[in-house]
Amino acid sequence: MKRKNTLILIGLAVLLGLSSCGGVAPGDPTATPVPSTATLIQPTVVLVDGTPQVVVEPINPTPTPDLVNPNPVRITELEYVQTGAELQIIAKLFNTLTDAILRDVQVEVLALDISGNRIAQEVRTVRYLFPRETTGLVQDFELLPGLEAYTVEVRVKEGLKDRQLRYSQPLLVDNASWVEAEDGIRLTGWINNSDPYTYTKVELNAIAYNASGKIIGGGRGMIDFVPEKDRTGISVLANIQADQEIALVEIYPWIAAQSASLEGGSWWENIEVSQWNFIVDDYQHVSGGAVLRNLTDRLLTETYYLLTVTDAADKVCLAEQGYIDLIWPEQELVFSPGILDLPVDCVAQQVDMIIVPGEFGQFQLGYDPLEAGLPVLNEGGETASVNIINNLNADVPGAVVYLVVTDASGKIVGGGSVQSGNIRANSSLTVQVPIIYLGILEEIKFEASVSIPRDVTIGP
């Protein structure tokens, strides 16, 4: 079963061939499409007074307009914002058809200078545009110094019409909003998955509007897992000028070319979450953790966690995701994402956590060589010392130390985590773990676990 819990706290261009898709449409919307065949453009040669001459094409040739067949993809909005060398182009695409999914739509995004020269170009693939669906596209460019965009274009170049209609849009975002985080403006919301598949590598295109309905900026992000028949919080860092006021946010998820679908099954039961809890202190810090157990006799790699904090209006204030690289066979591991910062204007009301079990994998070591000693609270109570012992006859370049704090009843009331430095062979290293907790010092207990990152190289 799924390991989820909830906790209450205090341009318009010509379409060069959207042809009908023959055969039977696949049942899995993430099936890999057949790539289109590239068409080589031959140079144009004319005779001038009997002498062959090559016709010079413009830097940014204008496509031949199709005055008969309408483009099934309509660009309904197009804006750009340039700040110094940073250029952001934002567009909205609409499938005008009621009887076809548009698949693998190739969209070329262009920026031109005042002379019509192309100064930036990117081709994006919209893998699915469902009937009468609108989606958003956010494209960022880093221009060469001194270049300035005078106009932008979005050209829909090619794609396929799939009239089988075997599947529909499974991913929708609701309650979209924004928060002022430490790293800037973040556009947030809940992403809902109606399918019995867990989708991976879902792209997020987020757009912000002012009160007049004008696009004022946006951002582009990625969420590695969207669990089946569930919802989780999302957060996208946005590029918005300080003098702009946001009145509306829209976030559009894409099942992208790199996405995959994982069918539900017993793999959800490979990890047991025996308990978990999170707390918020007076300084808008969030921490806590969970006790996880690998119920299999295999190494689990890249277990994924999704943590969402919302206020009383179900607005997503914080959406944090990450990986636990290794959980050894039948290992019990205490886990904490560390100390997280809430936006100053968020009053946390609810925490939602999902644990997505990792895959069976291999590692260069056949056993866990590290041991975590009993944590000792340091003077001041802001950190705890943990002694890490390396039983291997080779250095371990680094590790992640997790710590959870429990009260007299065993309930988790705090936590923290930190990355260590090099742990020498057959030696130990004491690390200081930043923590927050609630409770009376005499009644709380500390427990730590240590994990090796999957990408480290073991050696002298």
C-alpha positions as CSV (number, residue, x, y, z in Angstrom):
1,M,0.0,0.0,0.0
2,K,1.1,3.6,-0.5
3,R,2.9,5.1,2.4
4,K,1.0,8.3,2.8
5,N,-0.2,10.1,5.9
6,T,-1.7,13.4,6.8
7,L,-1.0,15.4,10.0
8,I,-2.9,18.4,11.4
9,L,-0.7,21.1,13.0
10,I,-1.5,24.5,14.7
11,G,3.3,32.7,-32.9
12,L,1.5,31.9,-34.9
13,A,3.1,29.8,-37.6
14,V,2.1,27.1,-39.9
15,L,1.6,23.5,-38.8
16,L,3.8,21.5,-41.1
17,G,1.7,18.4,-41.0
18,L,-0.4,17.3,-38.1
19,S,-1.2,14.1,-39.8
20,S,-3.6,11.4,-38.6
21,C,-2.0,8.7,-36.4
22,G,-2.6,5.3,-37.9
23,G,-3.0,2.1,-36.1
24,V,-4.2,1.5,-32.6
25,A,-3.3,4.0,-29.9
26,P,-1.3,2.6,-27.0
27,G,-3.0,2.2,-23.6
28,D,0.0,3.7,-21.8
29,P,0.3,7.4,-22.5
30,T,4.0,7.3,-21.8
31,A,4.8,4.8,-24.6
32,T,7.8,6.0,-26.5
33,P,6.7,7.6,-29.8
34,V,8.5,6.9,-33.1
35,P,10.7,9.9,-33.9
36,S,9.9,11.9,-37.0
37,T,12.2,11.7,-39.9
38,A,14.3,14.9,-40.5
39,T,13.8,16.6,-43.9
40,L,17.0,18.0,-45.5
41,I,16.7,21.4,-47.0
42,Q,18.4,21.7,-50.4
43,P,19.9,25.0,-51.5
44,T,18.0,27.0,-54.1
45,V,20.0,27.5,-57.3
46,V,18.8,29.8,-60.2
47,L,20.3,30.8,-63.5
48,V,21.3,34.4,-63.9
49,D,22.5,35.1,-67.5
50,G,23.3,31.5,-67.8
51,T,25.4,31.4,-64.7
52,P,24.2,29.2,-61.7
53,Q,23.6,31.3,-58.6
54,V,22.8,30.2,-55.0
55,V,19.9,32.0,-53.5
56,V,20.8,33.4,-50.1
57,E,18.1,32.5,-47.5
58,P,17.3,35.1,-44.8
59,I,18.6,34.4,-41.2
60,N,15.1,33.9,-40.0
61,P,13.0,32.7,-43.0
62,T,9.3,33.3,-42.9
63,P,7.3,30.0,-43.3
64,T,5.0,29.7,-46.2
65,P,1.5,30.4,-44.9
66,D,-1.2,27.8,-45.4
67,L,-4.3,29.8,-46.3
68,V,-6.6,26.8,-46.6
69,N,-6.1,24.5,-43.6
70,P,-6.4,25.9,-40.1
71,N,-3.8,25.1,-37.5
72,P,-5.3,22.8,-34.9
73,V,-3.0,24.3,-32.3
74,R,-3.9,27.9,-31.5
75,I,-1.5,30.1,-29.6
76,T,-3.8,32.1,-27.3
77,E,-1.3,34.1,-25.3
78,L,2.3,35.1,-26.0
79,E,4.5,37.4,-23.8
80,Y,8.2,37.8,-23.0
81,V,10.2,39.5,-20.3
82,Q,13.9,40.4,-20.5
83,T,16.0,41.4,-17.6
84,G,19.6,42.0,-18.6
85,A,20.8,38.8,-20.4
86,E,17.9,36.7,-19.0
87,L,15.0,36.3,-21.4
88,Q,11.8,34.5,-20.6
89,I,9.1,33.6,-23.2
90,I,5.7,32.4,-22.1
91,A,2.9,31.1,-24.3
92,K,-0.4,29.3,-24.0
93,L,-1.3,26.6,-26.5
94,F,-4.9,25.4,-27.2
95,N,-6.0,22.2,-29.0
96,T,-9.0,23.4,-31.1
97,L,-10.1,19.8,-31.9
98,T,-12.8,18.0,-30.0
99,D,-12.1,14.5,-31.5
100,A,-8.3,14.1,-31.4
101,I,-5.3,14.1,-29.0
102,L,-2.4,16.0,-30.6
103,R,0.7,14.0,-29.9
104,D,4.4,15.0,-30.1
105,V,3.7,18.5,-31.1
106,Q,7.0,20.2,-32.0
107,V,7.1,23.8,-30.9
108,E,9.9,26.2,-31.9
109,V,10.5,29.2,-29.6
110,L,12.4,32.1,-31.2
111,A,13.7,35.4,-30.1
112,L,14.6,38.0,-32.7
113,D,16.5,41.3,-32.5
114,I,15.4,44.6,-34.1
115,S,16.9,43.6,-37.4
116,G,15.1,40.3,-37.5
117,N,18.1,38.2,-36.6
118,R,17.6,35.1,-34.5
119,I,19.3,35.5,-31.1
120,A,17.7,32.6,-29.3
121,Q,16.0,29.3,-30.4
122,E,14.7,26.2,-28.7
123,V,12.5,23.4,-29.9
124,R,10.1,21.9,-27.3
125,T,7.9,18.8,-27.6
126,V,4.4,18.8,-26.2
127,R,3.9,15.1,-25.9
128,Y,0.1,15.3,-25.4
129,L,-2.4,18.1,-26.0
130,F,-5.8,16.6,-25.2
131,P,-9.0,17.7,-26.9
132,R,-10.0,21.3,-26.2
133,E,-7.1,21.5,-23.7
134,T,-5.0,24.6,-23.0
135,T,-1.5,24.2,-21.7
136,G,1.3,26.6,-20.8
137,L,4.9,26.8,-22.0
138,V,7.7,28.7,-20.2
139,Q,11.1,29.0,-21.9
140,D,14.1,30.6,-20.4
141,F,17.2,31.9,-22.4
142,E,20.5,33.3,-21.3
143,L,21.4,35.7,-24.1
144,L,24.9,36.9,-25.1
145,P,25.9,40.2,-23.5
146,G,24.4,43.2,-25.4
147,L,21.7,41.3,-27.2
148,E,18.1,42.5,-26.8
149,A,14.9,40.8,-27.9
150,Y,12.7,42.9,-30.1
151,T,10.1,40.3,-30.9
152,V,9.4,36.7,-30.1
153,E,7.8,33.9,-32.1
154,V,6.3,30.5,-31.3
155,R,6.0,28.2,-34.3
156,V,4.1,25.0,-34.2
157,K,6.0,22.8,-36.6
158,E,4.7,19.2,-36.7
159,G,2.8,16.6,-34.7
160,L,0.3,13.7,-35.0
161,K,-3.5,13.5,-34.6
162,D,-4.6,10.6,-32.5
163,R,-8.3,10.0,-32.9
164,Q,-8.4,6.8,-30.9
165,L,-9.0,8.8,-27.6
166,R,-7.8,5.8,-25.5
167,Y,-6.7,8.0,-22.6
168,S,-7.4,11.5,-21.1
169,Q,-5.4,14.0,-19.1
170,P,-4.6,12.4,-15.8
171,L,-2.7,15.3,-14.2
172,L,-4.4,18.5,-13.0
173,V,-3.3,21.3,-10.7
174,D,-5.6,23.0,-8.3
175,N,-5.4,25.7,-5.6
176,A,-2.5,27.3,-7.4
177,S,-1.0,30.2,-5.5
178,W,2.4,31.8,-4.6
179,V,4.6,32.3,-1.6
180,E,7.6,34.5,-0.9
181,A,10.4,32.0,0.0
182,E,14.0,32.6,0.9
183,D,15.2,31.9,-2.7
184,G,12.5,34.1,-4.3
185,I,8.9,33.9,-5.5
186,R,7.6,30.3,-5.7
187,L,4.4,29.3,-7.5
188,T,2.7,26.5,-5.7
189,G,-0.3,24.2,-5.9
190,W,-1.6,20.6,-5.6
191,I,-1.0,18.2,-8.5
192,N,-3.7,15.5,-8.7
193,N,-3.2,12.2,-10.5
194,S,-6.4,10.4,-11.5
195,D,-4.6,7.4,-13.1
196,P,-3.6,4.1,-11.6
197,Y,-0.1,4.8,-12.7
198,T,2.7,6.7,-10.8
199,Y,4.2,9.1,-13.3
200,T,7.9,10.0,-13.2
201,K,9.8,13.1,-14.4
202,V,6.7,15.3,-14.9
203,E,7.5,18.8,-16.2
204,L,5.8,21.9,-14.6
205,N,5.2,25.1,-16.5
206,A,4.0,27.9,-14.1
207,I,2.6,31.3,-15.2
208,A,1.8,34.4,-13.1
209,Y,-0.6,37.1,-14.0
210,N,-1.3,40.6,-12.6
211,A,-4.7,42.0,-11.8
212,S,-5.1,43.2,-15.4
213,G,-4.7,39.7,-16.7
214,K,-1.3,40.3,-18.2
215,I,1.5,37.6,-17.9
216,I,4.2,39.0,-15.7
217,G,6.5,36.0,-15.4
218,G,6.7,32.3,-14.5
219,G,9.0,29.4,-14.1
220,R,9.7,25.9,-15.2
221,G,10.3,22.9,-12.9
222,M,10.2,19.2,-12.5
223,I,8.7,16.7,-10.1
224,D,10.3,13.2,-10.1
225,F,7.2,11.3,-9.0
226,V,3.5,11.9,-9.0
227,P,1.9,9.0,-7.1
228,E,-1.0,7.1,-8.5
229,K,-4.6,8.1,-7.5
230,D,-3.2,10.7,-5.2
231,R,-2.1,14.3,-4.9
232,T,1.0,16.1,-3.7
233,G,2.3,19.6,-3.4
234,I,4.4,21.3,-6.1
235,S,6.6,24.4,-6.0
236,V,8.2,26.2,-8.9
237,L,10.8,29.0,-8.6
238,A,9.5,31.9,-10.7
239,N,11.2,34.8,-12.4
240,I,9.0,37.8,-11.5
241,Q,10.1,41.5,-11.2
242,A,10.0,42.9,-7.7
243,D,7.6,45.7,-8.7
244,Q,5.0,43.3,-10.0
245,E,2.0,42.1,-8.0
246,I,0.7,38.6,-8.6
247,A,-3.1,38.2,-8.9
248,L,-3.4,34.7,-10.5
249,V,-1.2,31.6,-10.9
250,E,-1.7,28.8,-13.4
251,I,0.5,25.6,-13.4
252,Y,0.5,23.2,-16.3
253,P,2.0,19.7,-15.9
254,W,3.4,17.9,-18.9
255,I,4.0,14.2,-19.3
256,A,7.3,14.7,-21.1
257,A,9.5,12.7,-23.4
258,Q,11.5,11.5,-20.4
259,S,8.5,10.6,-18.3
260,A,7.6,7.0,-17.5
261,S,4.6,5.3,-15.8
262,L,4.9,2.8,-13.0
263,E,1.9,0.5,-12.6
264,G,0.7,0.0,-9.0
265,G,1.5,-3.2,-7.2
266,S,3.1,-4.9,-4.3
267,W,6.2,-2.8,-4.6
268,W,4.4,-0.1,-2.6
269,E,4.7,-2.5,0.4
270,N,8.5,-2.8,0.2
271,I,8.8,-0.1,2.9
272,E,7.0,0.2,6.2
273,V,6.5,3.6,7.8
274,S,6.1,2.7,11.4
275,Q,5.6,6.3,12.5
276,W,6.2,9.9,11.4
277,N,5.6,13.4,12.6
278,F,6.6,17.0,11.9
279,I,6.6,20.1,14.1
280,V,6.9,23.9,13.5
281,D,8.8,26.2,15.9
282,D,8.3,29.9,16.6
283,Y,10.8,30.8,13.9
284,Q,8.9,29.3,11.0
285,H,11.2,26.2,10.9
286,V,9.8,22.8,10.1
287,S,11.4,19.5,11.0
288,G,10.7,16.0,12.1
289,G,11.0,12.7,10.4
290,A,9.9,9.1,10.1
291,V,11.0,5.6,11.0
292,L,11.3,3.5,7.9
293,R,12.0,-0.2,7.5
294,N,13.0,-2.1,4.4
295,L,10.8,-5.1,4.4
296,T,12.7,-6.9,1.7
297,D,16.0,-8.8,1.6
298,R,17.2,-6.6,-1.2
299,L,18.9,-3.2,-1.3
300,L,16.5,-0.4,-2.0
301,T,18.0,2.5,-4.0
302,E,16.6,6.1,-4.4
303,T,13.6,5.9,-2.2
304,Y,11.7,9.2,-2.7
305,Y,9.9,11.4,-0.3
306,L,7.4,14.1,-0.9
307,L,6.6,16.6,1.9
308,T,3.8,19.2,1.6
309,V,2.9,21.9,4.2
310,T,-0.3,23.8,3.8
311,D,-2.2,26.5,5.7
312,A,-5.9,26.5,6.8
313,A,-7.0,27.4,3.3
314,D,-5.2,24.3,1.8
315,K,-2.7,26.7,0.2
316,V,0.7,25.0,-0.4
317,C,3.3,26.9,1.6
318,L,6.1,24.4,1.2
319,A,6.7,21.4,-1.1
320,E,9.9,19.5,-0.6
321,Q,11.0,16.4,-2.4
322,G,14.2,14.4,-2.3
323,Y,15.9,11.0,-2.2
324,I,17.1,8.5,0.4
325,D,19.8,6.9,-1.6
326,L,20.3,3.5,0.1
327,I,18.2,1.5,2.5
328,W,19.9,-1.8,3.2
329,P,18.1,-5.2,3.3
330,E,15.8,-5.3,6.4
331,Q,17.3,-2.1,7.7
332,E,15.3,0.2,10.0
333,L,16.3,3.7,9.3
334,V,15.3,7.0,11.1
335,F,14.9,9.7,8.4
336,S,14.6,13.5,8.6
337,P,14.7,15.9,5.7
338,G,16.5,18.4,7.9
339,I,15.3,21.8,9.0
340,L,13.1,23.5,6.4
341,D,12.1,27.1,6.3
342,L,8.4,28.2,5.9
343,P,7.4,31.5,4.3
344,V,6.9,34.2,6.9
345,D,3.3,34.7,6.1
346,C,2.4,31.0,6.3
347,V,0.6,29.6,9.4
348,A,1.1,25.8,9.0
349,Q,-2.0,23.8,9.5
350,Q,-1.3,20.5,7.8
351,V,1.6,18.3,6.8
352,D,1.3,15.6,4.1
353,M,4.0,13.0,3.5
354,I,4.4,10.3,0.8
355,I,7.2,7.8,0.7
356,V,7.7,6.2,-2.7
357,P,9.8,3.0,-2.3
358,G,12.9,2.8,-4.3
359,E,14.1,0.2,-6.8
360,F,16.0,-2.9,-6.1
361,G,19.6,-2.0,-6.9
362,Q,23.3,-2.7,-6.4
363,F,26.1,-0.8,-4.7
364,Q,29.8,-1.1,-4.7
365,L,29.6,-2.4,-1.1
366,G,27.8,-5.6,-0.2
367,Y,27.1,-4.4,3.3
368,D,26.6,-1.3,5.4
369,P,30.0,-0.4,7.0
370,L,28.8,2.6,9.0
371,E,27.4,2.8,12.5
372,A,25.8,5.9,14.2
373,G,26.4,6.4,17.9
374,L,24.0,7.7,20.4
375,P,23.4,11.5,19.8
376,V,24.4,13.9,22.5
377,L,22.6,17.3,22.7
378,N,25.1,20.2,22.7
379,E,25.0,23.2,25.0
380,G,22.4,25.6,23.6
381,G,20.2,22.8,22.3
382,E,20.6,23.8,18.6
383,T,22.8,20.9,17.5
384,A,23.5,17.3,18.6
385,S,26.8,15.5,18.3
386,V,26.8,12.1,16.5
387,N,29.8,9.8,16.3
388,I,30.0,7.9,13.0
389,I,32.1,4.8,12.9
390,N,33.5,3.4,9.7
391,N,34.2,-0.3,9.9
392,L,35.5,-0.5,6.3
393,N,39.3,-0.7,5.6
394,A,38.8,2.1,3.1
395,D,37.8,5.8,3.4
396,V,34.1,6.7,2.9
397,P,34.2,10.2,1.3
398,G,30.9,11.3,2.9
399,A,27.6,10.3,4.5
400,V,24.2,11.6,5.4
401,V,23.3,11.6,9.1
402,Y,19.6,11.6,10.0
403,L,18.4,12.4,13.5
404,V,14.9,12.2,15.0
405,V,13.7,13.4,18.5
406,T,11.0,11.4,20.3
407,D,9.0,12.2,23.5
408,A,8.2,9.9,26.4
409,S,5.4,8.2,24.4
410,G,7.7,7.6,21.4
411,K,6.1,10.3,19.2
412,I,8.5,12.1,16.9
413,V,8.8,15.7,18.1
414,G,11.7,17.0,16.0
415,G,14.7,16.1,13.9
416,G,17.5,17.2,11.6
417,S,20.1,16.0,9.1
418,V,23.5,16.9,7.9
419,Q,26.1,15.7,5.4
420,S,29.4,14.6,6.8
421,G,32.9,14.9,5.5
422,N,35.4,12.1,4.8
423,I,35.3,9.2,7.3
424,R,38.7,7.6,7.3
425,A,39.1,3.8,7.2
426,N,38.6,1.9,10.4
427,S,38.0,5.3,12.2
428,S,35.3,7.6,13.4
429,L,34.1,11.1,12.8
430,T,31.9,13.3,15.1
431,V,29.4,15.5,13.2
432,Q,27.2,18.3,14.5
433,V,23.6,17.9,13.4
434,P,21.4,21.0,13.5
435,I,18.0,20.1,15.1
436,I,14.8,21.6,16.3
437,Y,12.4,19.9,18.7
438,L,9.5,20.5,21.0
439,G,9.2,19.1,24.5
440,I,10.9,18.9,27.9
441,L,14.6,17.9,27.7
442,E,14.4,15.4,30.4
443,E,11.6,13.5,28.6
444,I,13.0,13.4,25.1
445,K,15.2,10.8,23.3
446,F,17.5,11.1,20.3
447,E,18.1,8.5,17.7
448,A,20.3,8.7,14.6
449,S,21.0,6.7,11.4
450,V,23.7,7.2,8.8
451,S,23.4,6.5,5.1
452,I,25.9,6.5,2.3
453,P,25.1,8.5,-0.9
454,R,24.9,6.3,-3.9
455,D,27.3,8.3,-6.0
456,V,30.3,8.3,-3.7
457,T,33.4,6.4,-4.6
458,I,34.8,4.2,-1.9
459,G,38.6,4.2,-1.8
460,P,41.8,5.3,0.0
